[in-house]
Amino acid sequence: MTISVIIPAYNNEQHLSRAIHSVLAQSRPPDEIIVVDDGSTDRTAEAAAAFGEKIRCIRQDNRGPGAARNTGIRAASGEWVAFLDADDEWLPDKLAVQTELLRRHPQLQWTCGNYIECLCESGRQAPALPEQRILAVLNGGQISPDYLKTCAEDLTGHTDTMLIRRSVLLEAGGFSDLRRFEDLDLWLRIAYRHPQIGYSARPLAIHHLQAGRHTSVIYPAAQAARLLIEQHLETAALMNRLDAFRPLAVFLLRRWMRALLFDPSQAREIRRLLNDFAALLPGRVRLQYTLLTAFPFLTAVGCRGLSFVVRTLGLRRRAVRKPPPLSG
């Protein structure tokens, strides 16, 4: 099997070299490394050029990470495609672990895995999920029979860990022009056609939480969440996968609304999500979030206080970003 690695980069001169070095250090080397410079205004292009013929660099106008990955997919010559964000890195055996899994399970069309969340400037890092929990969801194996169901168990699979047959990416239409959740949108479209996915409980990559994230944050998260759920309620129905998607939609909505509680200005957006998807959400969930958004500033203060206590006492296994200061 041949593997093309695609690294989209926008103003990532500070971290791009680390990402490329982690790919070059793989115990199972890739066959091709493509860096797509998505209209950077810093020295990202020069950082890529420093590696010479070891990588192929493509430059385009700034259109977002999804469009940059699509450019890489179209240019790739490998049978399989792997992705790495320019400010993250792979662990040395990432490709070796996944190619061995695919060798043992040739029916698989895609695979992903666990990863490490790193607040490296604070010296904190931890796997996104405990390996024991992953193995419990997968019944001790390495294959999920249905990505939609295991995704609802929080096994979403980070983009840095995806290894997907190129023909499957093209069949699903590639990444959409969504500015948020464009990766999850594609994984869902793939899962409607190819439910089965390989999953490594062993971490395969390091996701740097404190590294600069240059994806547009102008597009409101709640609006993007609403659009994603609306689109996939329709698509899942057309693909006869609505029964499998509904529990995942509830899981995603609850996770996103919980995150929005930290920002009192998002109370109206939470209530709108509750209203728009009332038919999906259980009554107790609607009541819970209705009460929590009645006094949004107090709720935000309470959430932040609880988060501080959990971080201070080391009760949280995951290395999660500290919420930004309250505004207003």
N, C-alpha and C positions, 0 to 999 in steps of 0.2 A: 504494500500500500504506500502511496505517496501522500505527503502532508504539506500543505501550504499554511503558513502562519501569517495572519493579518493583524497589524498593529495600527489602529487609527490614532493620529496624533494631532492635537491642536494646542499650540503654545506649550509644549511639553519638553523644552530643551533641558530642563533641570533633571527630569526623570527618565527620558527616553533611553539613554545609554544603559541604565540599569535593566530596563525591560528587555532590550536587545541582548545584553550579556546573558540574561537568564535563559533566553531561547538558545543561544549559541552553546550554553553549558549543558544542554540536555544529554542524558545518557543515550537516548534514542534521538539522534539529530533529525530535524525536519528537512524536507527536500527544498523548501523555498521559504524565504522571509520577505514579506511585503509590508513596507511602511507607507501608509497613506497620509500625507501631510494635508490636513483639512484647512488650508488657507492660513497657516500660522503667520504671525507677525513678529515672532521672536526668532531665535536661531535653531529652531527645531530641524529645519532642512539641513543645516550644517552638522548638527549632532548625528543625523542619519547618514549623511555623506561620509562621515569619519570612518564608517565601517567598510567602505569601499564596495567590492563586488560581493561581499557576504550577504548583502541585502539589496532589495530592489525598492527604490523610492518613487512614489507617484505623488504628484502635487495637484491639488484641485482647489477651487474656490470653497470657502467655508459653507458647508451645508449640513453639519451635524455629524455625530458619530455613526448613525445608521447609514447615511449616504456614503460615508467614508468606508465603512465595512463592505457595502455593496460594490463600491469601486474595486476593492480588493478581491471580492468573490469573483467578479467578472474577469479580473486579470489573472486569477490563480490558475496554475497548471496542475495542481495536485488533485488527486481523487478525493481527498479529505481536507477539511478546512478547520483550523483552530484559530481562536481569537485571544488577543491579549491587549488590555488597555495600556496606554503608554506610561501610566504612572503606577502600574502594578508589576508583579513579576511572577514567574513560574518557579516551582520547586524542581530540583534537578531531574527527578524521575517521572515528571508529569506525563510526557508522551510515552514513555516506556510502560507505565502502568496501564494507560488507556489502550495502547496497541495490543498489549497482551490480553486485556479483557476482550477486545474485538476479535482477536485470534481464536479465543475460546468460545465466543458467541458470535459467529459470522452472520447471524440473522439481524444483528443490530445495525441500525442506520445512524445512530447518534449516541453519544455518551457524555457524561459530565461528572461532577464530583464535589466533594467538600473542599473548603479553602480556609485559610487563616485570615482573620481580621486583625490588622496590626495598627495600633496607636504607637508607632515606633518612637516618636519623639518623647512619649511618656513612658516608654519601656513596657507597654502592655500589649499582649497579643494572645489570641486564643482561637481555636477552630470555630467556625461559624456555628457548627452543631457538634455535639459529642458523638464520637464514632459509635458508641453503644446505641444511641437513639436512632441513628441512621440504619444500623444493622437490624434493629427491632422493626422498623418500618418495612425493610426489605426482606424480612424473615431470614436474616442471616446471610443473604446472598448479595449479588452485585447487579441485579436486574430489577427494575420496576416494570410490572406488566402494563401500567398506564400512568404516564407522566402527569395527567390531570389529577389523579387521585393522590399520588405521592407529593405533588406540588402543594396540595391542600394540607399536607403534613409538614410543610415548610421546607421540603426538599426541592427548592426551585431550581437550583443549579446556577452558579454564577457564570457570566459570560466568559470570564478568564478560564473556566474549566471545560467549556464546550469543545467537542471534537465531532464534526458532523460531515457526512458525505456531501460533497459539493452539489451533486445532482438533487439531493433532498432540499438544500437551501434554494436552489433555483426553482424547484417544483413548488415550494411554498411562497415564492415571490420575493424572497429576500427581506431585508429590514424595511419597515414602513418609514414615512416621513414624520412620525410622532417624535416630539422632542423629549418626552419622558416615557419610560416603559417600552421603548421600541424593541428592546431585546426580549422581554417577556411576551410581547405581542407575537414575535416570530416563533418563539418556542411553542406557544399555544397552537399556532397554525401548523407547525410541524407535527405536534402531538395528535391533532385530529386525523392525520394521515398515517402516522407511525407512532402509536401509543407507547410501544415498548422502548425503554431507554436504559442504558447502562449507567451505573452510579458507583463511584468510588467513595467509600467512607473515609479513606485516607486523604488528608488534604493534598491538593495538587498545586495550589497557587497561593500567593500572598496578596491580599487586597489592602492597600494602604489607605486608611481612613483619613489621615491628615494631609495626604498629598493633595495638591490643588486639583479640584474637579472643574474642568472647563466646559462641561456640557451645559447648555443654556438652562438657567434656573428662572428665566422670565416666565415660561409657560407654567401656569399654576398647577401644582401637584393634584389638587382635588379635581380640577377640570380635566386633566389628563387621565386620572383614574376613572372618572365618569365616562369619558369617551371610550376608554379601553373596555370597560365592562359592557357598555351598550353595544359596541361593535361585536364583541365575542358572544353575547347572548344571541345575536342574529346568526353569526357564523357557525357557532356550535349547533344551533338548531338545523341549519342547512346541511351540516355534516353528520346529523343524527348523533351528536355527542352532548346534547343539552343536559341530560341527566348527570353526566360526569362533570360538566362544567359548573353547574349550579353550586355544589359545595365549595368548589374552588373560589367562585365569585364571592361567596359569603366570607371565606377566610381572608381574601384579599381586602375586601371592604373593611372588615373589622381591624385588620392590621394597619391599613392606611388611616382610618379614623382615629385609632389609638395614637398614632404618631402626630396627627393634627391637633390633638388635645394640648400639646405643649405650646401651641401658639394661639392665644385668645382671639386673634383676628380671623382665625379659620372656623370659628363656631358656626357662622352662617353657612359655610361650605359643608360642614358636617351635617347640619340639619337638611341641607339640600340633598346630600347623598342618602340620608335616611328617607326622605320623601320620594326621591326618584326610584329607589330600589326597595320600597316598603314590601313589595310582594316577595322579595328574596330573603330579607332579614327576619329572623325570629322576633316575636313580640317583645321578649325580655331584652333583646339587644337594642331595639328601637327605644324602649323605655329607659334603659341605662344611659344611652347617649343623649337622649332628650334631657334627662336630668343633669348630666355632666355639662351640657352646653347652656344650661339656664344661667349659670354664673361663670362664664368662660375664664375670666381672669383668675378667680379663686381656684378653678380646676387646674389651670396652667401652673399656678404656684404650687399646688399640691403635687402635681405630677413631677415637677422639677425637684421638689423637696424629697419625694420618695426616691427619685433617681439618684440624687446626691447621697442619700443614706446608703443605698444599695452599692454605689460605686465606692464610697468611703470604707464600708465594711467588707468589700470584696465579695459580695454575694452574687454578683452577676458573672456568669462564665464567659459571656461574649464581651469582646472589646468594642464598646459602642461609643460613638462620638458624644461629647458633652453638648447638650442643647445650647443654641445661641442665646444671648441675653434677651430678656423680655423687652419688647418695644412698646412705647406709649405709657 
